[in-house]
Amino acid sequence: MTDDHDAPGTRSRGPRMARAERRSQLLAVALDLFATEGFHHVSMDDIAERAEVSKPVLYRHFPSKLDLYLAVVDEQGAQLLATVERAVAPIEAGPLARGEGRAVVAAVVEAYLGFVQVAGESSTLLFESDVTRDSQVRGRVERADAEVTRRIAEVLVTVTGRDRGDADVLAAALVATAQGAATYWLRHGGGTGVDRVVELVTSLQWRGLAGLVRPDYPYGDA
């Protein structure tokens, strides 16, 4: 079933698509435009033109530019969280073998580097949104960070034996460092390879974390 029927007197320029397919296409187009031009410099006309759809079709999926922007932010946040979830999974799967604790820290750092590699400048929609003065946008942007921090904090409670308050602070520091390094690499990385960035940031973070692993935790390298 397609969802691209225009109002009388209008005509879609692009091919007809199923509703879910069209929504994904519009999100991809909006992501690119918002990332390169900024929220305030992109209009719904621009998005419809790039997507080769009429404005009635665009508004059928997203009633306003803000609704579209928030959907883009939500999708980016979900992708980042899924990447981090995969990184922390080994700890929750069972006892760690020698060297695996450091590998998990590296995986979290790699998650952020991988995210900015794929998302490019669109990663700034989560890290440096130009619309965060709007409370709705700020809440959505901060939600992604909060979810990632929460997941890492849960792991830290298990590994370090610290209370949740301490774990939240440690997790926020880890996230901020990984995010900052990833953003710096995206903008100024130059000849520094991703592997080298992961190695440097992981060494910095693991040196601190290794000393916090609780004595009775079944881990041979702490």
ChimeraX attribute file (.defattr): number of C-alpha atoms within 10 A of each C-alpha:
attribute: neighborCount
match mode: 1-to-1
recipient: residues
	/A:1	8
	/A:2	11
	/A:3	16
	/A:4	21
	/A:5	14
	/A:6	15
	/A:7	12
	/A:8	6
	/A:9	5
	/A:10	13
	/A:11	15
	/A:12	18
	/A:13	12
	/A:14	13
	/A:15	9
	/A:16	15
	/A:17	14
	/A:18	11
	/A:19	14
	/A:20	13
	/A:21	13
	/A:22	21
	/A:23	19
	/A:24	12
	/A:25	14
	/A:26	22
	/A:27	21
	/A:28	13
	/A:29	18
	/A:30	26
	/A:31	26
	/A:32	17
	/A:33	19
	/A:34	23
	/A:35	19
	/A:36	15
	/A:37	10
	/A:38	17
	/A:39	19
	/A:40	10
	/A:41	10
	/A:42	16
	/A:43	15
	/A:44	16
	/A:45	13
	/A:46	15
	/A:47	23
	/A:48	21
	/A:49	15
	/A:50	14
	/A:51	20
	/A:52	15
	/A:53	23
	/A:54	21
	/A:55	19
	/A:56	18
	/A:57	20
	/A:58	23
	/A:59	15
	/A:60	14
	/A:61	16
	/A:62	18
	/A:63	11
	/A:64	13
	/A:65	18
	/A:66	15
	/A:67	15
	/A:68	21
	/A:69	20
	/A:70	18
	/A:71	17
	/A:72	24
	/A:73	25
	/A:74	19
	/A:75	15
	/A:76	21
	/A:77	23
	/A:78	15
	/A:79	15
	/A:80	23
	/A:81	21
	/A:82	13
	/A:83	19
	/A:84	24
	/A:85	17
	/A:86	13
	/A:87	20
	/A:88	20
	/A:89	12
	/A:90	15
	/A:91	17
	/A:92	12
	/A:93	8
	/A:94	9
	/A:95	15
	/A:96	17
	/A:97	12
	/A:98	13
	/A:99	12
	/A:100	16
	/A:101	24
	/A:102	18
	/A:103	16
	/A:104	21
	/A:105	23
	/A:106	22
	/A:107	21
	/A:108	25
	/A:109	28
	/A:110	24
	/A:111	24
	/A:112	25
	/A:113	24
	/A:114	17
	/A:115	20
	/A:116	20
	/A:117	17
	/A:118	11
	/A:119	18
	/A:120	16
	/A:121	19
	/A:122	24
	/A:123	24
	/A:124	19
	/A:125	26
	/A:126	23
	/A:127	17
	/A:128	13
	/A:129	19
	/A:130	17
	/A:131	17
	/A:132	16
	/A:133	9
	/A:134	10
	/A:135	10
	/A:136	13
	/A:137	22
	/A:138	16
	/A:139	13
	/A:140	18
	/A:141	24
	/A:142	14
	/A:143	16
	/A:144	22
	/A:145	19
	/A:146	18
	/A:147	16
	/A:148	22
	/A:149	23
	/A:150	17
	/A:151	16
	/A:152	24
	/A:153	24
	/A:154	17
	/A:155	17
	/A:156	23
	/A:157	19
	/A:158	17
	/A:159	24
	/A:160	19
	/A:161	17
	/A:162	17
	/A:163	13
	/A:164	15
	/A:165	11
	/A:166	14
	/A:167	23
	/A:168	21
	/A:169	12
	/A:170	19
	/A:171	23
	/A:172	18
	/A:173	14
	/A:174	24
	/A:175	19
	/A:176	15
	/A:177	18
	/A:178	25
	/A:179	21
	/A:180	15
	/A:181	20
	/A:182	27
	/A:183	22
	/A:184	11
	/A:185	19
	/A:186	17
	/A:187	11
	/A:188	10
	/A:189	14
	/A:190	8
	/A:191	7
	/A:192	10
	/A:193	10
	/A:194	17
	/A:195	11
	/A:196	10
	/A:197	19
	/A:198	23
	/A:199	13
	/A:200	14
	/A:201	19
	/A:202	23
	/A:203	15
	/A:204	13
	/A:205	18
	/A:206	18
	/A:207	11
	/A:208	11
	/A:209	19
	/A:210	15
	/A:211	11
	/A:212	15
	/A:213	21
	/A:214	16
	/A:215	12
	/A:216	9
	/A:217	14
	/A:218	15
	/A:219	17
	/A:220	12
	/A:221	13
	/A:222	16
